[in-house]
């Protein structure tokens, strides 16, 4: 995955919070956000 794709996933998680309360927290609890941020870090 390139950086643009990872950022799109993060943006999608933030947008999901708009429609479903607690969605962003679930992304954090599941480890998805951390995995995506680690991927961004490895790309740089």
C-alpha positions in Angstrom: 0.0 0.0 0.0 1.3 3.4 -0.8 0.9 6.5 1.4 -2.2 7.8 -0.4 -4.0 4.5 0.2 -3.2 4.5 3.9 -4.4 8.1 4.3 -7.6 7.1 2.5 -8.2 4.3 5.0 -7.6 6.7 7.9 -9.9 9.3 6.4 -12.5 6.6 5.9 -12.3 5.6 9.6 -12.8 9.3 10.6 -15.8 9.6 8.2 -17.3 6.4 9.6 -17.5 8.1 13.0 -19.9 10.6 11.5 -22.4 7.9 10.7 -21.8 5.5 13.6 -20.8 6.7 17.1 -17.9 4.8 18.4 -16.6 3.6 15.0 -13.3 5.5 15.4 -12.8 4.1 18.8 -13.3 0.6 17.4 -10.7 1.2 14.8 -8.2 2.2 17.6 -9.2 -0.8 19.8 -8.8 -3.3 16.9 -5.3 -2.0 16.1 -6.1 -0.9 12.6 -5.1 2.8 13.1 -1.8 1.7 14.7 -1.0 -0.6 11.8 -1.8 2.1 9.3 0.4 4.6 11.1 3.2 2.1 11.3 2.9 1.5 7.5 3.1 5.3 6.9 6.2 5.5 9.1 7.8 2.7 7.1 7.1 4.4 3.8 8.8 7.6 4.8 
